[in-house]
Amino acid sequence: MFERFTHEARTVVGRAEAEATALGADHIGTEHLLLALAGEWGDVLRTLGVDGDALRREIAAMGREDPGRLDADALASIGIDLDEVRRRVEAGFGPGALARRRRRSARGRVLNHRPFTPRAKKALELSLREALALGHRHIGAGHLMLGVVRDGDSGAARALERAGASPEQVRSAVLVRLRAAA
């Protein structure tokens, strides 16, 4: 499938990994793909009242709302300070002792890439379907945007809603632009 990706679409996927890294995520989700797409398709989002900075803030806030934070709050309610536990473990075993181990290649090199979430993988697959439905032989950034907003329950959809636009509005605006370019 990636062989059908345009240079622009490949750049977006690479940028999504950088967005995930910048937000401290250990995965690439639909929300990271959306942030990367906001660079290429920011004008479409702005016409819908979505500011790229506001979108980034919403996604960062969603990351802070993760279930792991709830676990830390639950432990604190019974007198266990998770931050103090981490500090003591790192003092005894070294910095990063609790960090997930990086995967290694067959040659022993550390693999730094983050995995795509199942929803992000599905969005990439849907981008192919969107391109085919439009009669396009390539997958561009616009097709990626269509794939990302197609799942109304994804992190990208929630971030868009919080930033002031529905996935359906984004879909309509992207289709208008893709059809105008054809």
N, C-alpha and C positions, 0 to 999 in steps of 0.2 A: 504494500500500500504506500509506503513512504516514497517509492520511486515516482509516484504521481504528484508528490508535493512540489509546489513551486519553491523557488529560492526564498520568497517572502514567507511562505508557510513554514518552511524549515527554520527560518530565523525566529519565527514566533515560538515554535516549540523549544528552541534553545533559550529564548528569552523567558519562557515560562519556568524553566529550571532556575534561572537567575532570580526570578521573582520569588520562587519558593525558598531559595537560599536566603534572600534578603529578609524574608518574613520568618525565618527560623523553622520552616516546615521540613519534615523528613520525607516528604512525598510531593508529587506534582498533582494537584487537583484541578478541577475545572475552574476554580477561582483564580489559580495561577495562570492558566491558559487565557482567561478573560483579561487579566491584568496585562499580559503580553500583547493580546489583541488590541487593547485600548491604545497602544502606541500606534498601530497601523490604522485602526478604525475609530480613533478618538473623535474625529469629526462627526461620525454617525452617532456616537454616544452623546456628544455635546448637543446635537440637534434634539435629543430626547431629554435634555436637562441633566445628563449624567456627567459630572466632572471627574476626570481621572484621579485627582487627588482624593476626592470624596470616596471614590470606589476603593482606592488603596486603604483608606482609613477603615472603611466598612469590613474589608477582608482581613485587615490586621486585627480588628475587634473580634471578628468571628474566630480567629485563631486563638485569641485569649479566652474564648468561651469553651474551649475544648473540654471533653469529658475528664481528662487528666487533672484539670484544675478543680473539678468537682471532687475528685478523690482527695486532693490536697486539703480542700476545705473540710471534708468529712473527717480526715485524720486530725486536723486542727481542733475540731469540736471535741475530740477525746484527749487532747493534750499532746499530740504528736506534731512537731514542727518539721514538715517535710524538707524545708530549706536547710534546717539545722542538720538533719540526717544526711542530706547530700554533702553539706560542708564537711562533716566528720568523715564520711566515706572517702571523699577526695583528699582530705588531710592525711588519712591513713594509707590510701592506695594510689594516690596521684590524681591530678586533674583529668577529668573525663572518664573516671573509672565506671561511672554509671551510664555513660553514653553507649548507644548501640554500636556494635562493632561494624566496621565498614566491610563490605563484601570485597573479595579478592578474585582476580581473574585466575585462569588456569596457570598463568606464569607468575602468580604471586603479587601482581601489581594491585594496588588499592583502586577500587572502582568508586569514583566520586559521584556518579550520577544517582539521582533520586528516582525511585520507581513511580510510575503513574498509578493513581488510584483506579479502581475498576470503573468508576464513573468517567474519569478523564480518558481512559482507554476507549470507553464506549463513545465518548464525544468525538474522538479521532475517527472511529469507525463510521459514525453518523456523518462526519464531514464528507466521506467518500460517497455515501448514499445521497447526500445533498447535491454534490457535484454531478453525480449521474442523473439525478432527477431534473437538473437544469440543463442536461445535455452537454456538460463540460467534461473534457478528457483529463483535466488536471485538478488538483486540489489546492486552492489558494487560501489566503487568510480569511476571505469572506466565507468560504465554505467551512473553515474551522469555526468561525463565529456562529454560523448556523448550527453546527454540531454541538457546540458548547451550550447554546441557549435552548436546545431542544428538550433537555431534561429539566422540567420545572421544579424538581426537588433537589437539584445540585447546589453545591456551594456557590457557583457562578450565578445561578438564578436567585438565590437568597441575597447575594451581594447586590445584584442589580435592583431587586425590589427595595432593599434598604437605601440604595442610592437614588431611587426615584423613577425607575423605568421597569416595565415588565419584560420578561423574555419575549413575549409576543410582539411588543413594540419594537424591540431590537431586531427581531427576525424580519418584521415587515420593512424596516428601514434598510437592513442589509440586502434584502431581496430587491428593493428598488434600485439600490446602487449597483448591484451585480447585473441587473437587467439593463440598466442604462449603459454599462460598460461593454455589454455584448454587441 
